Amino acid sequence: HLLSQPLKFSVCSHVVSRSGAGVLWLRPVRSYGSGVFEGPGATAPQKPPELSDFVEPLQGEHQIIESALGAMEGYCIALRRELKEADQKDLALFVTFLKEYVDQKHIKKEEGILLPALSGRLAAGGVQQLYAEHKKIREGTAKLASLVQAWDRKAVVKHGLDLLKTIRVHMEMEDRGLFPVVCNTVPSAAIPAIAEKFTAENERWKARTKELEDMAFVLVKKYMRYVP
């Protein structure tokens, strides 16, 4: 537990869309006020940032990551069956997604922006667990990266399945434990500074994010068929 006592929280809403491969892609939705009905000459009031503005996109990234993990599971199954379409080139694509989208884009926003804003407000054990799991994810990614050159089907299957399990358990812990606590713990005075940092980071990653998500979608269409 990240705090000594449970806190009540509101669950963020999402719109679900289905890809051609039958995979669910979730994106966060916002609830807008009367501004959507105002004419072109009207100016909608500026809505102050809320923590849900940062938590919901992080949850949305979890959904994209989960879709990519589903593809990676299918890839491992295809490797185990020794199917020709599962090759080293696709392993390199999975590693690129893990390094850039999961680590450099997603995890570093948590470690560089969100967790510092919660300094002293979370149970120390919970924070240590987060960092330890992030480290484990990076180590697993590095192991897979080494196998792009030192190609070994059995090793890729073993380490790939181990890593996707680690990431799935970690994301569930954040969705059920960390994010609800964040929504109830960060002081309102700190929100504008967090908003500015998140906006800058998301803008910096905007073009590359699309490239990585498009790449993941191609892998999903190719390999999700092998997942039972």
C-alpha positions in Angstrom: 0.0 0.0 0.0 1.3 3.4 -0.9 -0.5 5.1 2.0 -1.3 3.9 5.4 -5.1 4.0 4.8 -7.3 3.6 1.8 -8.6 6.6 -0.1 -11.7 7.0 -2.1 -11.2 8.1 -5.7 -13.1 8.5 -9.0 -12.2 6.2 -11.9 -11.3 8.0 -15.1 -13.6 7.4 -18.1 -12.4 6.1 -21.4 -13.7 5.6 -24.9 -13.0 2.2 -26.4 -12.2 1.8 -30.1 -11.5 -1.5 -31.8 -8.6 -2.0 -34.2 -8.8 -4.1 -37.4 -7.0 -6.8 -35.4 -9.8 -6.9 -32.8 -7.6 -5.3 -30.2 -9.0 -2.7 -27.8 -7.4 0.7 -27.9 -8.5 3.0 -25.1 -8.2 6.7 -25.1 -9.1 9.1 -22.2 -12.1 11.3 -22.7 -12.9 14.7 -21.2 -16.2 16.1 -20.0 -16.7 19.5 -21.4 -19.1 22.2 -20.3 -21.4 24.6 -22.2 -18.4 25.9 -24.2 -19.0 23.2 -26.8 -22.3 24.9 -27.7 -21.1 28.5 -27.9 -20.9 30.2 -31.3 -17.7 31.0 -33.2 -17.5 34.5 -31.6 -17.5 33.2 -28.1 -14.4 32.5 -26.0 -14.5 29.5 -23.8 -13.2 30.1 -20.3 -9.8 28.5 -19.5 -10.2 25.4 -17.4 -7.5 25.1 -14.7 -5.5 21.9 -14.9 -6.5 19.0 -12.8 -4.6 15.9 -11.8 -6.9 13.8 -14.0 -5.4 15.7 -16.9 -2.1 13.9 -16.3 -3.3 10.6 -14.8 -5.7 9.7 -17.6 -3.1 10.1 -20.3 -0.7 7.8 -18.3 -3.5 5.3 -18.0 -4.1 5.6 -21.8 -0.4 4.9 -22.4 -0.8 1.8 -20.3 -3.5 0.6 -22.7 -1.2 1.2 -25.7 1.6 -0.6 -23.9 -0.8 -3.5 -23.1 -1.7 -3.8 -26.7 2.0 -4.0 -27.7 2.6 -6.6 -24.9 -0.2 -8.7 -26.4 1.6 -8.5 -29.8 4.8 -9.5 -28.1 3.1 -12.5 -26.5 1.9 -13.5 -29.9 5.4 -13.1 -31.2 6.8 -15.4 -28.5 4.2 -18.0 -29.4 5.1 -17.7 -33.1 8.8 -18.2 -32.2 8.0 -21.2 -30.1 6.1 -22.7 -33.0 9.1 -21.8 -35.2 7.0 -19.8 -37.6 9.1 -18.1 -40.3 7.3 -14.7 -40.0 8.7 -14.3 -36.4 12.2 -13.0 -37.0 15.0 -10.9 -35.6 13.7 -7.7 -37.3 10.5 -7.7 -35.3 12.4 -8.3 -32.1 14.3 -5.1 -32.8 11.0 -3.3 -33.2 9.6 -4.6 -29.9 12.9 -3.5 -28.2 12.6 -0.1 -29.8 9.1 0.3 -28.4 10.1 -0.9 -25.0 13.1 1.4 -24.8 11.5 4.5 -26.1 7.8 4.3 -25.4 7.8 2.4 -22.2 11.0 3.7 -20.6 12.0 7.0 -22.1 8.5 8.4 -22.6 6.3 6.7 -20.0 8.4 5.7 -17.0 10.6 8.8 -17.1 7.5 11.0 -16.8 6.6 9.1 -13.7 10.1 9.3 -12.2 10.9 12.8 -13.4 7.6 14.6 -12.8 5.0 12.7 -10.9 7.0 11.0 -8.1 9.0 14.1 -7.2 5.7 16.0 -6.8 4.7 13.3 -4.3 7.9 13.5 -2.3 7.2 12.8 1.4 3.6 12.0 0.7 3.8 8.4 -0.3 4.9 5.4 1.9 8.6 4.9 1.4 8.1 1.2 0.7 5.7 1.9 -2.1 8.1 4.3 -3.8 11.0 1.9 -3.5 8.9 -0.8 -5.0 8.1 1.5 -8.0 11.7 2.2 -8.7 12.7 -1.4 -8.2 10.1 -2.5 -10.8 11.2 0.2 -13.2 14.8 -1.1 -12.9 13.6 -4.7 -13.5 11.8 -3.6 -16.6 14.9 -1.8 -17.9 17.1 -4.9 -17.2 14.6 -7.1 -19.0 14.5 -4.8 -22.0 18.3 -4.7 -22.1 18.4 -8.5 -22.1 16.0 -8.7 -25.1 18.1 -6.0 -26.8 21.2 -8.2 -26.5 19.3 -11.0 -28.2 18.7 -9.0 -31.4 22.2 -9.8 -32.4 22.9 -12.9 -30.3 19.8 -14.5 -31.8 18.4 -17.4 -29.7 14.7 -18.2 -30.2 14.3 -20.1 -26.9 16.0 -17.3 -25.0 13.8 -14.6 -26.6 10.7 -16.6 -25.7 11.8 -17.0 -22.1 12.9 -13.5 -21.5 10.1 -12.0 -23.6 7.4 -13.7 -21.6 9.1 -12.9 -18.3 9.3 -9.2 -19.2 5.7 -8.8 -20.4 4.5 -10.4 -17.2 6.6 -8.0 -15.2 5.3 -5.0 -17.0 1.7 -6.2 -16.8 1.9 -6.7 -13.0 3.6 -3.3 -12.6 1.0 -1.4 -14.7 -1.9 -3.0 -12.7 -0.2 -1.9 -9.5 0.0 1.6 -10.8 -3.6 1.7 -12.1 -5.0 0.2 -8.8 -2.6 1.7 -6.3 -0.5 4.6 -7.4 -2.8 6.6 -9.6 -5.8 6.7 -7.2 -3.4 7.9 -4.5 -2.0 10.5 -6.8 -5.5 11.9 -7.4 -6.0 12.3 -3.7 -2.6 13.4 -2.5 -0.9 16.0 -4.7 -1.5 19.5 -3.3 -3.6 21.7 -5.6 -0.8 24.4 -5.5 1.6 22.0 -7.2 -0.7 21.1 -10.1 0.1 24.1 -12.4 3.8 23.3 -12.3 3.1 19.6 -13.0 0.9 20.6 -15.9 3.6 22.7 -17.4 6.1 19.9 -17.2 3.8 17.3 -18.6 2.7 19.6 -21.5 6.3 20.2 -22.4 7.3 16.6 -22.3 4.3 15.4 -24.3 5.0 18.1 -26.9 8.6 17.0 -27.1 7.5 13.4 -27.8 4.5 14.2 -30.0 5.9 13.2 -33.4 7.9 10.2 -32.1 4.9 9.0 -30.1 2.8 8.7 -33.3 5.6 6.8 -35.0 6.0 4.4 -32.1 2.2 3.8 -31.7 1.9 3.2 -35.5 4.8 0.7 -35.3 3.1 -1.1 -32.3 -0.2 -1.2 -34.2 1.5 -3.0 -37.1 2.9 -5.6 -34.7 -0.5 -6.0 -33.1 -2.1 -6.8 -36.4 0.7 -9.3 -37.3 0.9 -11.2 -34.0 -2.2 -10.9 -31.9 -3.7 -13.8 -34.0 -1.5 -16.2 -32.2 -2.6 -15.3 -28.7 -5.2 -17.8 -27.4 
